[in-house]
Amino acid sequence: MIHWLQTSTAGLLTLAAVSIAVLLVLIIKVKLEPFIALIVVGLLTALAAGVPVGTLVGTAQKTSDSLLEKGFGSILGHIAAIIGLGTLLGSILEKSGGARVLTSALLRTFGEKRAPLAMGLSGLIFGIPVFFDIGIFVLAPLVYAAAKQGGRSIVLYAMPLLAGLSITHAFIPPHPGPVAAAGLLHVDLGWLILMGMGAVCGIPAWFVGGILYSTWIGKRVNVPLAEDFAKLAGEEGEREGPAPSLKLVGGIIAVPLVLILVGTFGSILLPTGSTGAGIAAFLGTPAIALTIATILASWLLGRRRGMSGADLAQLSANALRPVAMILLVVGAGSFFGAVLSATGIGKAVAGSLGDAGLPVLLAAYIISCGMRIAQGSATVAIVTTSGIVAPTVMELHYSQAQLALVVVAISAGSIIASHVNDGGFWIVSRYFGLTVTQTLKTWTALETVLSLSGFGVAALVMALV
């Protein structure tokens, strides 16, 4: 039995299925922290597959070559600085009032009739540097104001905003999920930005879900603005003083994206070894690009607007506190993926998918959907799915564009059918005064439309590249 489990394709596939099932039980039923569950299941899977203890955890004298340490370290060295810097940049933009400047300008530009479009663009743009929940906390009063002025259902204004925030959270660096997936699948972030956002996958999905569907559902689910929310409309939560200019806010958000894209495509278009290629590679390194943007934001939106060094230090400490758990989950997911690769499970899965004729892109999407529906967290779904499919994908020798599309498919699966086991579900419900039934009809359906649209576009582009 043990020999069959460790050497045959059927045995390895059985081991993979059992390990994923145990992982879900530990997270959902036992309520174990995901990063602990990933470590436990990874260790048990490795031992069951016959990985020697010395290979798995090292020896008392040396552990640096162990599967456990390499699994963690290989990804954290790549993503820790990116996630940390992205978090700091978002917190400074939030505190400075950049979100309100951006949204107010869009509302003035598009007018009352197109206020839902303005809210959608606000979520799409401001969602790049800030986490999903922070975006809701900061921008919700502007949704209240738009709903109060327009006198229509709050759903019509909230859903486009949520669509923009959700797409950027799942698809775009420096958010933890896509950054982790890029690291696990060895994707250049420039390609991920192009495929995940650009006009390639993210924007079409946002338009279908955030504009077309949101407008349709907003006219059918009538939720008047509650009195308590009406009182909050337009309240300011940032520092006193003049607001930053729209050009400054937009410029700072664009800096890291532009630099990363310059680095990616500079290496393709410029002569190898040239001075220009070297400069583009340096400035386009994600950690360098985000460092530049964060320093600019600290000075232009922080110190020049009255923040002291102590204020910025406190802001940084508060912003970085939640990052520790994210990094632990990502590291543990990387270890789990390393175990699947070392045990031969990845090759077995790749061979089985090929024999069954099931495209890897579709398999990755389905696995991510299952992880999302089962345990609720988009980030955990992305990290876990990437760890599961990474060994299989590496066997296929995909191009960077194809690898980026696999990440997009995983990210699309990670946002499907948000329901009661997802913290975002309850934030949406409470911040916009929706009942559970109304939240399921609007938010849960919106996430599903975004997921299916994003995957559909990714699958179409995959057939062409």
C-alpha positions in Angstrom: 0.0 0.0 0.0 2.8 2.4 1.0 4.8 1.6 -2.1 1.7 2.2 -4.3 1.0 5.5 -2.6 4.6 6.8 -3.1 5.4 5.5 -6.6 2.3 5.1 -8.7 0.4 7.9 -10.5 -2.9 6.8 -8.9 -1.3 6.7 -5.4 0.3 10.1 -5.8 -3.0 11.6 -7.0 -4.8 10.0 -4.0 -2.2 11.5 -1.7 -2.8 14.9 -3.3 -6.6 14.6 -2.9 -6.3 13.5 0.7 -3.8 16.3 1.6 -6.1 19.0 0.1 -9.1 17.5 1.9 -7.3 17.5 5.3 -6.1 21.0 4.6 -9.7 22.2 4.2 -10.9 20.3 7.3 -8.2 21.9 9.4 -9.0 25.4 8.2 -12.8 25.2 8.1 -13.8 22.7 10.8 -10.9 22.9 13.3 -10.4 26.7 12.7 -6.7 26.3 12.6 -4.8 29.3 11.2 -4.2 28.7 7.5 -0.4 29.0 7.7 -0.3 26.4 10.5 -2.6 24.1 8.5 -0.4 24.4 5.4 2.7 23.5 7.4 1.1 20.5 9.1 -0.4 19.2 5.9 2.9 19.8 4.0 4.9 17.9 6.6 2.4 15.0 6.7 2.2 14.8 2.9 6.0 14.7 2.6 6.3 12.0 5.2 3.6 9.9 3.6 5.3 10.3 0.2 8.5 8.9 1.6 10.6 12.1 1.7 13.5 11.5 4.1 13.4 13.4 7.3 16.8 14.9 6.7 15.6 16.3 3.3 12.4 17.6 4.8 13.7 19.4 7.9 17.5 19.1 7.8 19.6 18.1 10.7 20.5 19.5 14.1 23.7 21.0 12.5 22.2 22.3 9.3 18.7 23.2 8.2 19.3 25.7 5.5 19.1 23.1 2.7 15.9 21.6 4.1 12.7 21.5 2.1 10.9 23.4 4.9 13.4 26.3 5.0 13.8 26.5 1.2 10.1 26.4 0.7 9.6 29.3 3.0 12.6 31.3 2.0 12.4 31.0 -1.8 9.1 33.0 -1.9 9.5 35.4 1.1 12.8 36.8 -0.2 10.9 37.7 -3.4 7.7 39.2 -2.0 8.2 40.5 1.5 9.6 43.9 0.4 7.0 44.2 -2.3 4.1 43.6 0.0 5.5 45.7 2.8 6.3 48.7 0.6 2.9 48.4 -1.2 1.1 48.5 2.1 3.0 51.6 3.3 2.3 53.4 0.0 -1.4 52.6 0.3 -1.6 53.8 3.9 0.0 57.1 3.1 -2.3 57.7 0.2 -5.3 56.8 2.4 -4.2 59.1 5.2 -3.4 62.1 3.0 -7.0 62.1 1.5 -5.9 61.0 -1.9 -8.9 58.7 -2.2 -11.4 61.5 -1.7 -9.5 63.8 -4.1 -9.6 61.2 -6.8 -13.3 60.2 -6.3 -14.5 63.8 -6.0 -12.8 64.7 -9.2 -14.3 61.8 -11.0 -17.8 62.6 -9.7 -17.5 66.2 -10.9 -16.2 65.0 -14.3 -18.9 62.4 -15.0 -21.8 64.2 -13.3 -24.8 62.8 -11.3 -26.1 60.6 -14.2 -22.8 58.8 -14.5 -22.0 58.7 -10.8 -21.9 54.8 -10.7 -19.2 54.9 -13.4 -17.2 57.4 -11.4 -17.4 55.2 -8.3 -16.3 52.2 -10.3 -13.3 54.1 -11.7 -12.4 55.3 -8.1 -12.4 51.7 -6.9 -10.3 50.5 -9.9 -7.7 53.3 -9.5 -7.5 53.7 -5.7 -7.7 49.9 -5.3 -4.2 49.5 -6.8 -2.3 50.7 -3.7 -4.8 49.9 -0.9 -6.3 46.7 0.5 -9.9 45.9 -0.3 -11.3 46.6 3.2 -9.4 49.9 3.6 -10.8 51.0 0.3 -14.3 50.5 1.5 -13.7 52.2 4.9 -12.3 55.3 3.1 -14.6 55.6 0.1 -17.9 54.5 1.7 -18.9 58.0 2.8 -18.6 59.1 -0.8 -20.9 56.3 -1.9 -23.4 57.6 0.7 -23.0 61.1 -0.7 -23.6 60.0 -4.2 -26.6 57.9 -3.2 -28.0 60.9 -1.2 -27.6 63.3 -4.0 -28.9 60.9 -6.7 -31.8 59.7 -4.6 -31.5 56.1 -5.9 -30.6 52.7 -4.5 -27.3 52.6 -2.7 -26.6 49.3 -4.6 -26.3 51.3 -7.9 -23.3 53.3 -6.4 -21.7 50.7 -4.1 -21.4 47.8 -6.5 -19.2 49.5 -9.2 -16.9 50.7 -6.4 -16.7 47.2 -4.9 -16.0 45.7 -8.4 -13.0 48.0 -8.9 -11.6 47.3 -5.4 -12.1 43.5 -5.9 -10.5 43.3 -9.3 -7.4 45.2 -8.2 -7.1 43.2 -4.9 -7.2 39.9 -6.7 -5.3 40.7 -10.0 -2.8 43.5 -9.5 0.5 43.8 -7.6 1.4 44.9 -5.0 -1.6 43.0 -3.4 -0.4 39.9 -1.6 -2.3 37.3 -3.6 -1.1 38.1 -7.1 2.4 38.9 -5.8 2.6 35.5 -4.1 1.3 33.7 -7.2 3.8 35.5 -9.4 6.6 34.4 -7.1 5.4 30.8 -6.9 5.0 30.5 -10.7 8.0 32.7 -11.5 6.1 35.4 -13.4 7.6 38.8 -14.0 5.3 41.4 -12.4 5.3 43.5 -15.5 3.6 40.7 -17.4 1.1 40.3 -14.6 0.3 44.0 -14.5 -0.2 43.9 -18.3 -2.4 40.7 -18.3 -4.1 41.3 -15.0 -5.0 44.9 -15.5 -4.4 46.6 -18.8 -7.1 46.1 -21.4 -6.4 42.4 -21.4 -8.3 40.8 -18.5 -9.0 43.0 -15.6 -10.6 46.0 -17.3 -13.0 43.9 -19.4 -14.0 41.9 -16.3 -14.5 45.1 -14.4 -16.6 46.6 -17.2 -18.9 43.5 -17.4 -19.3 43.2 -13.6 -18.8 46.7 -12.3 -20.7 48.6 -15.0 -23.1 46.4 -16.9 -24.1 44.0 -14.1 -23.9 46.6 -11.3 -26.2 49.0 -13.3 -28.6 46.1 -14.0 -28.8 44.9 -10.4 -28.8 48.4 -9.0 -32.1 49.1 -10.8 -33.7 45.9 -9.4 -32.6 45.8 -5.8 -33.8 49.0 -4.3 -32.1 49.8 -1.0 -32.7 53.4 0.1 -29.8 55.1 1.9 -30.3 54.6 5.6 -30.6 57.6 7.8 -27.4 56.8 9.8 -25.4 56.6 6.5 -26.9 59.8 5.2 -25.5 61.6 8.2 -22.0 60.3 7.4 -22.2 61.4 3.7 -19.2 63.5 2.9 -17.5 63.2 6.3 -13.8 63.8 6.2 -11.5 61.3 8.0 -8.1 62.6 7.0 -5.6 65.1 8.3 -6.6 68.8 8.4 -5.1 71.0 5.8 -5.3 71.5 2.0 -6.0 68.3 0.0 -3.3 67.0 -2.4 -3.8 67.7 -6.0 -5.4 65.1 -8.4 -2.2 65.1 -10.5 0.0 64.4 -7.5 -2.2 61.5 -6.3 -2.5 60.0 -9.8 1.2 60.4 -10.4 2.2 58.6 -7.3 -0.2 55.7 -7.9 1.2 55.4 -11.5 4.9 55.6 -10.6 5.5 51.9 -9.5 3.3 50.5 -12.3 5.1 52.5 -15.0 8.5 51.7 -13.7 7.8 48.0 -13.4 6.4 47.9 -17.0 9.5 49.9 -18.2 11.8 47.3 -16.5 9.9 44.3 -18.1 9.7 45.6 -21.6 13.0 47.5 -21.5 14.7 44.1 -21.1 13.0 42.9 -24.3 13.3 46.0 -26.5 16.7 47.4 -25.5 20.0 45.8 -26.5 21.2 43.2 -23.9 24.0 44.7 -21.7 23.4 48.3 -22.8 23.3 51.1 -20.3 19.6 51.7 -21.0 18.7 48.1 -20.4 20.6 48.3 -17.1 18.8 51.4 -16.0 15.4 50.0 -17.0 16.1 46.8 -15.1 17.2 48.6 -11.9 14.3 51.1 -11.8 11.8 48.4 -12.9 12.7 46.0 -10.1 9.4 45.9 -8.2 11.1 46.5 -4.8 13.0 49.5 -6.2 9.9 50.9 -8.0 7.8 50.7 -4.9 10.6 52.2 -2.7 10.8 55.2 -5.0 7.0 55.6 -4.9 6.8 55.2 -1.1 9.6 57.8 -0.6 7.8 60.2 -2.9 4.5 59.7 -1.1 6.2 60.1 2.3 7.6 63.4 1.3 5.0 64.9 -0.9 1.9 63.6 0.9 3.4 63.3 4.3 6.1 65.7 5.4 5.0 68.5 3.1 1.5 68.3 4.4 2.5 68.5 8.1 3.2 64.9 9.1 6.2 64.6 11.4 8.7 61.7 11.3 7.0 60.3 14.3 3.6 60.4 12.6 4.9 58.5 9.6 6.6 56.0 11.9 3.3 55.4 13.7 1.4 55.2 10.4 3.9 52.6 9.1 3.7 50.5 12.3 -0.1 50.4 12.1 -0.1 49.6 8.4 2.4 46.8 8.6 0.9 45.0 11.6 -1.5 42.9 9.4 1.2 42.0 6.9 2.9 39.5 9.2 0.1 37.0 9.0 -0.1 37.4 5.2 3.6 36.6 4.8 3.3 33.6 7.0 0.4 32.2 4.9 2.4 32.9 1.7 5.5 31.2 3.1 3.6 28.2 4.2 1.8 27.9 0.9 5.2 28.0 -0.9 6.4 25.1 1.4 3.3 23.1 0.6 4.0 23.6 -3.1 7.6 22.6 -2.7 6.5 19.4 -1.1 4.1 18.6 -4.0 7.0 19.2 -6.4 9.6 17.1 -4.4 7.2 14.1 -4.0 6.4 13.8 -7.7 2.8 14.8 -7.1 3.1 17.7 -9.5 4.3 15.6 -12.4 1.5 13.1 -11.7 -1.1 15.8 -11.8 0.4 17.2 -15.0 0.3 13.8 -16.7 -3.3 13.2 -15.6 -4.5 16.5 -16.8 -2.8 15.8 -20.2 -4.4 12.4 -20.4 -7.8 13.8 -19.5 -7.5 16.6 -21.9 -8.3 19.2 -19.2 -6.4 22.5 -19.8 -4.2 23.6 -16.9 -5.8 27.0 -17.0 -9.2 25.5 -16.4 -7.9 23.2 -13.7 -6.2 26.1 -11.9 -9.4 28.1 -12.0 -11.5 25.2 -10.7 -9.1 24.5 -7.8 -9.0 28.2 -6.9 -12.9 28.4 -7.0 -13.1 25.4 -4.7 -10.6 26.8 -2.2 -12.4 30.2 -2.2 -15.9 28.8 -1.7 -14.7 26.4 0.9 -12.7 28.7 3.2 -13.5 32.3 2.1 -10.2 34.0 1.8 -9.1 35.1 -1.6 -5.5 35.4 -0.6 -5.4 31.9 0.9 -7.2 30.5 -2.2 -4.5 32.1 -4.5 -1.5 31.0 -2.5 -2.8 27.5 -1.9 -3.8 27.0 -5.6 -0.5 28.4 -6.8 1.4 26.0 -4.6 -0.7 23.1 -5.9 -0.4 23.9 -9.6 3.2 25.3 -9.7 4.9 21.9 -10.1 2.5 21.0 -12.9 2.9 24.4 -14.7 6.7 24.2 -14.5 6.6 21.0 -16.5 4.9 22.8 -19.4 7.5 25.4 -20.0 5.0 28.3 -20.6 6.1 31.7 -21.7 5.8 34.7 -19.4 2.6 35.8 -21.0 1.0 32.3 -20.5 2.2 32.1 -16.9 0.7 35.5 -16.2 -2.6 34.2 -17.6 -2.5 31.2 -15.3 -2.1 33.6 -12.4 -5.1 35.6 -13.7 -7.2 32.4 -13.9 -6.2 31.6 -10.3 -7.0 35.1 -9.2 -10.3 35.0 -11.0 -11.3 31.8 -9.2 -10.3 33.3 -5.8 -13.1 35.9 -5.9 -16.0 33.7 -7.0 -19.2 33.5 -4.8 -18.2 35.5 -1.7 -20.6 34.3 1.0 -20.9 34.1 4.8 -17.5 32.6 5.4 -15.8 35.6 3.8 -15.0 38.6 6.0 -15.6 40.9 2.9 -19.2 39.7 2.7 -20.0 41.1 6.2 -18.1 44.3 5.6 -20.1 45.0 2.4 -23.4 44.1 4.2 -22.7 46.4 7.2 -21.2 49.3 5.4 -24.0 49.6 2.9 -27.0 48.6 5.0 -27.8 45.4 3.1 -29.5 42.3 4.6 -27.9 38.9 4.1 -30.4 38.1 1.3 -29.7 41.4 -0.5 -25.9 40.9 -0.1 -26.2 37.5 -1.7 -28.2 38.9 -4.6 -25.8 41.8 -5.2 -22.3 41.3 -3.8 -22.1 37.5 -4.1 -23.5 37.6 -7.6 -21.2 40.5 -8.6 -18.1 38.5 -7.4 -19.3 35.6 -9.5 -19.7 37.7 -12.6 -16.3 39.3 -12.1 -14.8 35.8 -11.6 -16.4 34.3 -14.7 -15.6 37.3 -16.9 -12.0 37.4 -15.8 -11.5 33.8 -16.4 -13.3 33.9 -19.7 -11.1 36.7 -21.1 -7.9 34.9 -19.8 -9.0 31.7 -21.5 -9.6 33.5 -24.8 -6.3 35.3 -24.7 -4.5 32.0 -23.7 -5.8 30.5 -26.9 -4.2 33.3 -28.9 -0.7 33.6 -27.3 
